[in-house]
Amino acid sequence: MSKIGVFVCHCGENIGATVDCAKVAEEASKITGVDVSVDYKYMCSDPGQTIIKDAIREKGLTGVVVAACSPRMHEPTFRKACAEAGLNPFMCEMTNLREHCSWVHEKNEQTTEKAIDLVRMLVEKTKLNKPLTPIKVPISKKALVIGGGIAGIQAALDIANAGHKVIMVEKEPSIGGHMSQLSETFPTLDCSQCILTPRMVDVAQNPNITLYTYAELEKLEGFIGNFKATIRLKAKSVDPKTCTGCGECMTKCPSKKIPSEFNEGLGNRTAIYTPFPQAVPNKPVIDRINCRYYQTGKCKVCQKICPTGAIEFDKEDEFITEDIGAIVTATGFNVLKPDFFPEYGYGKYKDVITGLQFERLASASGPTLGAIRRPSDGTEPKKIVFIACAGSRDPAKGKPYCSKICCMYTAKHAMLYQHKVHDGESYVFYMDIRAGGKNYEEFTRRAIEEDGAKYIRGRVARVYEKNGKLIVCGVDTLLGSRPVEIEADMVVLASAGIANEGSEELAQKMHISYDPYKFFAEAHPKLKPVETNTAGIYLCGACQAPKDIPETVGMASGAAAKVIGLFSNDELTREPVVAVVNRIASHDVSTCVGCFLCETACPYQAIEHEEIKNRAGEVVKTVARVNPGLCQGCGTCVSFCRSKSIDIQGFSNEQMYAEVMAVLEE
């Protein structure tokens, strides 16, 4: 026989201002099976929890219904109180009188009646509750970090320094990401390489970190604490164990005019190369697409002159499998290719460049050794125009979002230009200045007031060439949309930040969500900003959305903290609100018919095959089984099951029916 306790919370005035809580408690006491029904101003407080504990002990309650605020906020609190009093915590239910009633209705009798109905529904459900046991999952204490930019570097170092093993996978020949391409960083104008390269070396030298560059995640199986990751090690054609990184092969390689990806096409590299001098690992790979040997079957100059015999032309891709407990996704972002907006003349005019290309021009390790030069003729530009929001905040281009960092790096570019070209003129076309960060507003004001950048509020409609000059046509909206034409020597586009190519495929491999722009989606934008909808997989940095370096580093440490917290126990305890395939209790026979429609519908790949054998050991039937470690309790399989053989523990069809009938029969 059920003995239910109902505890109604006023939640200060959040509920009590519109709901007659005393009447709710009084009416609840009349429901069959309710032994105790009280109301209290703050049920989540220590005195309120004591009321619940005392009632459980004194009345021998078999179930508890707390009528209060959102279960998302205080359900763990009340379940813990019940457990301390000796009641299975999953015999405690919360009905949401705040968001579902008091906050959405005025104070009247109907509001209180609705509150009574909500309580009645949960009482009937609680009568059918069964004690549940939390799921225990063993944990493999090794983390996988995908991406070797500053986000991945920070996350990997934090996890490794906590004493856990880390596998880092980077698709490029070197770690460093976009930060390694930058000249200085805002708002302090620190040398980017000076900040980053020591961290890169720390990764390479940390005994807890195994670094795989020129590698990609091929496949991911398993669940939180027990992932199995298959990693593709792309053939470098150079044995990293034998190679000493002397660089002799690069100096002799006859294929010397390949556009450098690191220098954004403003410089050249050879077919055997390291991306930049400070690369980690500082050992070359062979670009098979542009290598003469792979194209014609002739050459092998690098192999002939290599003093250690490290060149391996016949090397194939390798696959390794690692047992992983948690994954940090830090794959970064890319920038929109400027040929996306032909009105700006990118690709047509050599002196129309991107912000990243300007970074390489301004960098001491760039193709011009830090001198600002026009790509067309190598001369110093005396007048330069920066165009902000080139693709961002532009629904017509399919990128309605703000890229967040453009205002700041455009101000930085204007400063760097004025510092290097003292008699030069810089103009910035902008929509709005968005400088949300510590010392960011001061930084943009400095670009205008101290360094003399001329900011024009308006968009640029067209860029064309005339008499060797770039004519930038725009408007100044602060002067009544007056047309503006500027003769410039160079135009720099602050291109929109976009998701990396292949991010959609990677998300599907990891079974995580992504937004319409193919950035990876967090589980909750406020409460779970570094978690995904797949337990054990975390996000950090610009793979989630465009971010600056401080936010990226902070997010990386947050993701690392989640991993370290997960690894702090030998076993993972999870709530048992997962799907189960029903069995006929008297015969322990599954009611599943083996259609496996549930398997095709499950977004977490939690459905497994279970063979039913007779006494002779012969397989007579194959049915579905739910892996509780993988299941997230979404209920998709329940709705798809044709034989109604699957239920969610704590939310069975019988319990849902009882809730509905509690209202209809009243």
C-alpha positions in Angstrom: 0.0 0.0 0.0 1.3 3.4 -1.0 2.0 6.0 1.7 2.8 9.3 -0.1 4.0 12.5 1.4 3.2 15.8 -0.3 5.3 18.9 0.5 4.2 22.2 -1.0 6.7 25.0 -1.2 5.8 28.7 -1.4 9.2 29.4 -3.0 9.1 32.8 -1.2 6.6 34.6 -3.3 7.5 32.9 -6.6 4.7 30.4 -6.1 2.9 31.8 -3.0 2.0 35.1 -4.7 -0.3 33.5 -7.2 -1.1 30.0 -5.8 -2.9 29.3 -2.5 -0.3 26.8 -1.2 -2.2 26.0 2.0 -5.2 25.0 -0.1 -3.1 22.9 -2.4 -1.7 21.0 0.6 -5.2 20.6 2.1 -6.6 19.2 -1.1 -3.6 16.9 -1.6 -4.3 15.4 1.8 -7.6 14.1 0.4 -6.0 12.1 -2.4 -6.1 8.3 -1.8 -2.7 7.1 -0.6 -1.5 10.5 0.7 -0.5 10.2 4.4 1.2 13.6 4.9 0.5 16.9 3.2 2.1 20.1 4.4 3.2 23.5 3.0 6.2 25.6 4.0 7.7 28.9 2.8 11.1 27.5 1.7 11.0 23.7 1.4 14.5 23.6 -0.1 16.0 25.2 3.1 17.4 23.1 5.9 14.2 23.3 8.0 12.2 22.4 4.9 14.3 19.4 4.2 14.1 18.4 7.9 10.3 18.4 7.6 10.5 15.9 4.7 13.1 13.7 6.5 11.0 13.6 9.7 7.9 12.7 7.8 9.6 9.8 6.0 10.9 8.4 9.3 7.8 8.9 11.4 5.2 7.9 8.8 7.1 5.3 6.9 6.5 7.0 3.6 6.9 5.0 0.4 7.0 8.0 -1.8 7.4 11.8 -1.7 6.0 14.5 -4.0 7.6 17.9 -3.6 5.5 20.7 -5.3 8.0 23.5 -5.8 10.2 24.9 -8.6 11.9 23.3 -11.5 13.2 19.8 -10.9 16.3 20.9 -12.9 17.1 23.2 -10.0 16.4 21.2 -6.8 15.5 17.6 -7.6 19.0 16.4 -6.5 18.5 18.4 -3.2 15.2 16.6 -2.4 16.4 13.2 -3.5 19.4 13.5 -1.3 17.2 14.4 1.6 15.0 11.4 1.0 18.1 9.1 0.8 19.3 10.4 4.1 16.0 9.5 5.6 16.2 5.9 4.2 13.9 6.3 1.2 15.1 5.3 -2.3 15.9 8.7 -3.9 14.0 7.7 -7.1 10.8 7.4 -5.1 10.9 11.2 -4.8 9.2 13.3 -7.5 8.9 17.0 -8.1 6.0 18.8 -9.7 6.8 22.2 -11.1 4.4 24.8 -9.6 6.6 27.7 -10.5 7.4 27.6 -14.2 4.3 25.5 -15.1 1.8 27.4 -13.0 2.6 30.5 -10.8 4.8 32.2 -13.3 2.4 31.8 -16.3 -0.9 32.6 -14.6 -2.5 35.4 -12.6 -3.6 34.9 -9.0 -7.1 33.3 -9.1 -8.9 30.2 -8.2 -8.1 28.5 -11.5 -4.4 28.9 -10.9 -4.7 27.1 -7.5 -6.9 24.4 -9.1 -4.2 23.8 -11.8 -1.6 23.5 -9.0 -3.8 20.9 -7.3 -4.1 18.9 -10.6 -0.3 19.0 -11.1 0.1 17.6 -7.6 -2.6 14.9 -8.1 -0.9 13.8 -11.4 2.5 13.3 -9.7 0.9 11.5 -6.7 -0.6 8.9 -9.1 2.7 8.5 -10.9 4.7 8.1 -7.6 2.3 5.3 -6.5 3.7 3.3 -9.5 7.4 4.3 -9.0 9.8 1.5 -8.3 13.1 1.8 -6.4 16.0 2.3 -8.9 19.7 1.8 -8.5 22.2 4.3 -10.0 24.2 2.9 -12.9 27.9 2.2 -12.2 30.2 2.5 -15.2 33.9 1.8 -15.1 36.2 4.6 -16.4 39.2 4.4 -18.6 41.3 7.3 -17.3 42.7 8.5 -20.6 41.5 11.6 -22.5 41.4 12.3 -26.2 41.9 15.9 -27.3 41.0 16.5 -30.9 42.7 19.6 -32.2 46.1 21.2 -31.4 45.3 24.9 -31.4 45.5 27.0 -28.2 42.2 25.4 -27.0 43.5 21.8 -27.4 46.9 22.7 -26.0 45.4 24.3 -22.8 43.0 21.4 -22.3 45.6 18.8 -22.8 48.1 20.4 -20.5 45.5 20.9 -17.7 44.4 17.2 -17.9 48.0 16.0 -18.1 49.2 18.1 -15.3 46.4 16.6 -13.1 48.2 13.2 -13.6 46.0 11.7 -16.4 47.1 10.4 -19.8 46.2 12.4 -22.9 46.1 11.5 -26.6 46.2 14.6 -28.7 45.2 14.4 -32.4 46.0 17.2 -34.8 45.2 17.0 -38.5 48.0 19.4 -39.6 51.7 18.6 -39.5 52.2 20.9 -36.4 50.1 22.0 -33.5 49.5 25.7 -32.9 46.4 26.4 -34.9 45.4 29.8 -36.1 47.1 31.5 -33.1 50.5 30.4 -34.5 49.7 32.6 -37.6 49.1 35.7 -35.7 51.5 38.6 -35.3 50.4 40.1 -32.0 47.3 39.5 -29.8 44.8 42.0 -28.6 44.4 43.9 -26.3 48.0 43.7 -25.0 49.8 43.4 -28.3 51.9 40.5 -27.0 53.8 38.6 -29.5 51.6 35.6 -30.4 54.5 33.2 -31.0 56.2 34.2 -27.7 53.0 33.2 -25.8 52.2 30.1 -27.8 55.4 28.3 -28.6 56.4 27.6 -25.0 53.0 25.9 -24.6 53.6 23.9 -27.8 57.0 22.7 -26.4 55.3 21.8 -23.1 52.9 19.6 -25.0 55.7 17.8 -26.8 57.7 17.3 -23.6 54.9 16.3 -21.2 55.3 12.6 -20.3 51.5 12.3 -20.0 50.7 13.5 -23.5 51.0 11.4 -26.6 51.0 13.7 -29.6 49.8 12.5 -33.1 50.1 15.2 -35.7 49.0 14.7 -39.3 46.3 12.5 -37.9 42.5 12.4 -37.7 39.7 10.6 -35.8 38.5 7.8 -38.0 35.8 6.2 -35.8 34.4 6.5 -32.3 32.6 3.8 -30.5 31.5 3.2 -26.9 30.2 5.5 -24.2 31.3 7.8 -21.4 34.2 6.4 -19.6 34.6 3.6 -22.1 35.1 5.1 -25.6 37.1 3.3 -28.2 38.7 5.7 -30.7 40.2 4.7 -34.0 42.8 7.2 -35.2 44.2 7.5 -38.7 47.8 8.4 -38.8 48.3 9.8 -42.3 51.5 8.8 -44.0 54.1 11.5 -43.6 56.6 9.7 -45.9 59.1 10.7 -43.3 60.0 8.5 -40.3 59.7 10.8 -37.3 61.8 8.5 -35.1 64.7 8.6 -37.5 64.4 12.2 -38.7 66.5 14.7 -36.8 64.7 17.8 -38.3 67.9 19.1 -39.8 66.0 20.6 -42.8 68.5 19.5 -45.5 65.7 17.9 -47.5 63.7 21.1 -47.6 66.6 23.1 -49.0 67.3 20.6 -51.8 63.7 19.9 -52.8 63.1 21.0 -56.4 59.4 21.7 -55.9 59.7 25.1 -54.4 56.8 27.2 -55.6 53.9 25.6 -53.7 51.7 28.3 -52.0 52.2 28.1 -48.2 49.0 27.4 -46.3 50.6 28.8 -43.1 51.4 32.1 -44.9 47.9 32.1 -46.4 49.3 31.9 -50.0 51.5 34.9 -49.7 54.7 32.8 -49.6 55.8 29.5 -51.0 57.0 26.2 -49.5 58.6 23.0 -50.8 56.9 19.7 -51.3 58.7 18.4 -48.2 58.1 20.9 -45.5 57.4 22.0 -41.9 54.6 24.6 -41.8 56.7 27.2 -39.9 60.2 27.3 -38.3 58.8 26.9 -34.7 56.6 23.9 -35.6 56.0 21.1 -33.0 57.0 18.5 -33.9 59.7 20.2 -36.0 60.0 17.4 -38.5 58.8 17.6 -42.1 56.1 15.7 -44.0 55.8 15.2 -47.8 52.9 16.8 -49.6 52.1 13.9 -51.9 49.8 15.9 -54.2 52.7 18.3 -55.1 55.7 16.0 -54.8 57.4 15.2 -58.1 58.0 11.6 -57.2 54.4 10.9 -56.4 53.4 12.8 -59.6 55.9 11.3 -62.1 57.7 8.5 -60.3 61.0 10.3 -60.6 63.0 12.6 -58.3 63.7 11.2 -54.8 66.2 14.0 -54.1 65.2 14.2 -50.5 65.8 10.5 -50.0 69.3 10.7 -51.6 70.5 13.6 -49.4 68.8 12.6 -46.1 71.7 11.8 -43.7 69.6 9.4 -41.5 67.6 7.6 -44.3 64.3 8.9 -42.8 62.4 9.2 -46.1 59.8 6.5 -46.6 58.0 6.9 -50.0 56.1 3.6 -49.7 54.7 4.4 -46.3 50.9 3.9 -45.9 48.3 5.3 -43.5 48.2 3.5 -40.2 45.3 3.0 -37.8 45.6 2.7 -34.1 42.9 2.1 -31.5 42.9 3.8 -28.0 40.7 3.2 -25.0 39.4 6.6 -24.0 37.4 7.8 -21.0 36.5 11.3 -22.2 37.0 13.5 -25.3 37.7 17.2 -25.6 36.8 18.6 -29.0 38.9 21.6 -29.9 39.0 21.6 -33.7 38.9 25.4 -34.0 37.4 27.4 -36.9 38.2 28.8 -40.3 37.5 32.0 -42.1 35.1 32.6 -45.0 36.9 32.6 -48.3 36.7 36.2 -49.6 35.7 35.1 -53.1 32.3 34.6 -51.4 31.8 38.4 -52.0 33.0 39.3 -55.5 31.9 42.9 -55.0 35.1 43.4 -52.9 37.3 42.1 -55.8 39.2 39.4 -53.8 41.1 37.2 -56.2 40.7 39.7 -59.0 42.9 42.4 -57.3 46.0 41.1 -55.6 46.0 44.0 -53.0 42.6 42.9 -51.6 43.6 40.5 -48.8 42.1 38.9 -45.8 42.7 39.6 -42.1 44.8 36.4 -41.7 46.9 37.4 -44.7 47.5 40.8 -43.1 48.6 39.0 -40.0 51.2 37.1 -42.0 52.5 40.4 -43.5 52.8 41.9 -40.1 54.5 38.9 -38.5 58.3 38.9 -38.1 58.3 35.3 -39.4 56.0 36.1 -42.3 56.8 36.3 -46.0 57.9 40.0 -45.8 59.6 39.6 -42.3 57.1 41.9 -40.8 57.1 44.7 -43.4 53.7 45.8 -44.7 54.0 45.3 -48.5 51.5 45.2 -51.3 51.3 41.7 -52.7 51.0 43.1 -56.3 54.3 44.9 -56.5 56.0 44.8 -53.0 55.7 48.5 -52.4 54.6 50.0 -49.0 50.9 51.0 -49.0 50.4 54.6 -48.0 46.6 54.3 -47.7 44.8 51.2 -46.4 41.1 50.4 -45.9 39.9 47.8 -43.5 36.4 46.4 -44.1 34.8 44.9 -41.0 31.9 42.4 -41.0 33.0 41.0 -44.4 30.4 38.2 -44.5 29.4 38.4 -40.8 26.0 39.8 -39.7 24.9 39.4 -43.3 21.7 37.3 -43.7 22.0 37.7 -47.5 25.3 35.8 -47.4 23.9 33.1 -45.0 26.0 34.3 -42.0 23.6 36.4 -39.8 25.8 35.9 -36.7 28.5 38.1 -35.4 32.0 36.7 -35.7 32.9 38.4 -32.4 36.6 38.9 -32.9 36.6 41.0 -36.1 36.1 44.4 -34.4 39.1 43.8 -32.1 41.5 42.4 -34.7 40.6 45.1 -37.1 41.5 47.7 -34.5 44.7 45.8 -33.9 45.5 45.7 -37.6 45.0 49.5 -37.9 47.4 49.9 -35.0 50.0 47.6 -36.4 49.8 49.4 -39.7 50.3 52.8 -38.1 53.2 51.5 -36.1 54.9 50.2 -39.1 54.0 52.9 -41.7 54.2 56.1 -39.8 53.0 58.4 -42.6 50.3 56.0 -43.7 46.5 56.5 -43.5 44.1 53.8 -42.3 40.3 53.8 -42.7 37.9 51.3 -41.1 34.4 50.7 -42.4 32.3 49.2 -39.7 28.7 48.5 -38.8 29.0 48.7 -35.0 32.0 48.4 -32.7 31.5 45.3 -30.5 34.3 45.3 -27.9 33.0 43.2 -25.1 35.9 42.1 -23.0 38.4 43.4 -20.4 40.2 46.4 -21.8 38.7 45.8 -25.2 36.8 49.1 -25.4 39.9 51.0 -24.3 41.8 49.2 -27.0 39.5 50.3 -29.8 39.5 53.8 -28.5 43.3 53.8 -28.6 43.2 52.8 -32.3 41.1 55.8 -33.0 42.4 58.5 -30.6 46.1 57.6 -30.3 47.0 55.8 -33.5 44.8 57.9 -35.8 42.7 55.2 -37.5 39.7 56.9 -39.2 36.5 54.9 -38.5 33.6 55.3 -40.9 30.2 53.8 -39.8 28.8 52.2 -43.0 29.1 49.3 -45.3 31.1 49.0 -48.4 29.2 48.3 -51.6 32.0 47.8 -54.1 35.7 47.8 -54.6 37.2 48.3 -58.0 40.6 49.3 -59.6 41.3 52.5 -61.3 44.8 53.9 -62.3 46.6 51.4 -60.1 44.5 52.3 -57.1 41.7 50.4 -55.3 38.5 52.5 -55.2 36.4 51.7 -52.1 32.8 52.8 -52.5 30.7 53.0 -49.3 28.5 55.3 -47.2 28.9 57.1 -43.9 25.7 56.6 -42.0 26.7 59.0 -39.3 26.6 61.8 -41.9 23.2 60.9 -43.3 24.3 58.0 -45.5 26.6 60.3 -47.5 28.5 58.4 -50.3 32.2 57.9 -49.6 35.0 57.0 -52.0 38.5 56.3 -50.9 41.5 55.6 -53.1 43.5 52.9 -51.4 46.7 51.0 -51.9 45.4 48.0 -50.1 42.1 46.6 -48.8 41.9 44.2 -45.8 38.7 42.1 -45.3 37.7 41.0 -41.8 36.2 37.7 -43.1 33.5 35.9 -41.1 34.6 33.1 -38.8 33.0 29.8 -40.0 33.0 26.2 -38.9 35.9 24.0 -40.1 35.5 22.0 -43.3 34.5 18.5 -42.3 33.0 19.6 -38.9 29.6 18.0 -39.9 31.2 14.7 -40.6 33.2 14.8 -37.4 30.1 15.6 -35.4 28.4 12.6 -36.9 31.3 10.4 -36.0 31.1 11.5 -32.4 27.3 11.6 -32.3 27.1 15.2 -31.1 24.9 18.0 -32.3 25.7 21.0 -34.5 23.9 24.2 -35.3 22.7 25.4 -38.7 26.2 26.9 -39.3 27.9 23.6 -38.5 29.5 24.8 -35.2 29.2 22.1 -32.6 26.3 22.6 -30.2 26.7 22.6 -26.4 24.2 20.8 -24.2 22.9 24.0 -22.6 24.1 27.5 -23.4 24.2 28.6 -19.8 24.3 25.6 -17.5 26.4 23.3 -19.6 28.5 25.4 -22.0 31.3 22.9 -22.4 29.3 19.7 -22.5 27.5 18.1 -25.4 24.4 16.0 -25.6 26.7 12.9 -25.6 28.0 12.3 -22.1 31.8 12.3 -21.9 32.4 14.6 -24.9 33.2 18.2 -24.2 33.7 21.3 -26.3 36.2 24.2 -26.1 37.2 27.1 -28.2 36.0 28.3 -31.6 34.6 24.9 -32.8 31.5 25.9 -30.8 31.4 29.5 -32.1 33.9 32.3 -33.0 35.8 33.2 -29.8 38.8 35.2 -28.8 41.9 33.7 -27.1 41.1 34.5 -23.5 37.6 33.0 -23.8 39.0 30.0 -25.7 41.6 29.3 -23.0 39.0 29.7 -20.2 36.7 27.4 -22.0 39.5 24.8 -22.5 40.3 24.8 -18.8 36.6 24.4 -18.1 36.4 21.4 -20.4 39.6 20.0 -18.8 38.0 20.5 -15.3 35.0 18.4 -16.4 37.4 15.6 -17.6 39.4 15.7 -14.4 36.2 15.6 -12.3 35.1 12.5 -14.3 38.5 10.9 -13.8 38.4 11.6 -10.0 36.5 8.3 -9.4 37.1 4.8 -10.6 33.5 4.4 -11.5 30.9 6.8 -12.9 27.6 6.9 -11.2 24.7 7.8 -13.5 21.0 8.2 -13.0 19.1 5.1 -13.9 16.5 7.0 -16.0 17.3 5.0 -19.1 15.4 2.8 -21.5 14.8 -0.9 -20.7 13.4 -3.7 -22.8 10.5 -5.2 -20.9 10.4 -8.9 -19.9 7.5 -11.1 -18.8 8.5 -11.4 -15.1 7.2 -14.9 -14.6 9.2 -16.3 -17.4 12.0 -13.7 -17.8 11.2 -13.6 -21.5 11.6 -10.5 -23.6 8.5 -9.1 -25.2 10.6 -7.7 -28.0 9.8 -9.1 -31.5 13.3 -8.3 -32.9 12.4 -5.7 -35.6 15.2 -3.4 -34.4 13.4 -0.3 -35.5 14.6 1.1 -32.2 18.2 0.6 -33.3 17.7 2.8 -36.4 16.1 5.5 -34.3 18.5 5.7 -31.4 20.7 8.8 -31.6 23.2 7.4 -29.1 23.6 3.9 -30.6 22.6 2.4 -27.3 20.6 -0.5 -28.8 22.5 -3.9 -28.8 21.5 -7.4 -30.0 20.9 -10.1 -27.4 20.6 -13.7 -28.4 17.9 -15.8 -26.7 19.0 -19.5 -26.5 17.1 -22.6 -25.6 18.3 -25.3 -23.2 20.3 -26.9 -25.9 22.2 -23.7 -26.4 20.6 -22.9 -29.8 19.7 -19.3 -30.7 15.9 -19.2 -31.0 15.5 -15.4 -31.1 17.5 -12.2 -31.3 16.0 -9.3 -29.3 17.0 -5.7 -28.5 18.9 -4.8 -25.4 19.7 -1.3 -24.1 23.2 -0.5 -23.1 22.6 1.6 -19.9 26.0 3.3 -20.3 25.2 4.7 -23.7 21.5 5.4 -23.2 20.6 9.1 -22.3 16.9 8.4 -21.6 15.6 10.5 -24.5 12.7 8.0 -25.1 13.0 8.0 -28.9 13.1 4.1 -28.9 9.9 4.0 -26.8 7.9 6.0 -29.4 9.3 3.8 -32.3 8.7 0.4 -30.6 5.9 -1.4 -32.5 5.4 -4.1 -29.8 5.5 -1.5 -26.9 8.3 -3.5 -25.4 10.5 -0.6 -24.3 9.9 1.8 -21.4 12.0 4.5 -19.7 12.6 3.6 -16.1 10.7 6.1 -14.0 8.5 7.1 -17.0 6.8 3.9 -18.0 3.7 3.9 -20.2 1.7 2.8 -17.1 2.9 5.8 -15.1 2.2 8.3 -17.9 -1.3 6.8 -18.3 -1.9 7.2 -14.5 -0.9 10.9 -14.7 -3.3 11.6 -17.5 -6.2 9.7 -15.9 -5.6 11.6 -12.6 -6.8 14.7 -14.4 -9.5 13.2 -16.6 -11.2 11.4 -13.8 -11.3 14.3 -11.4 
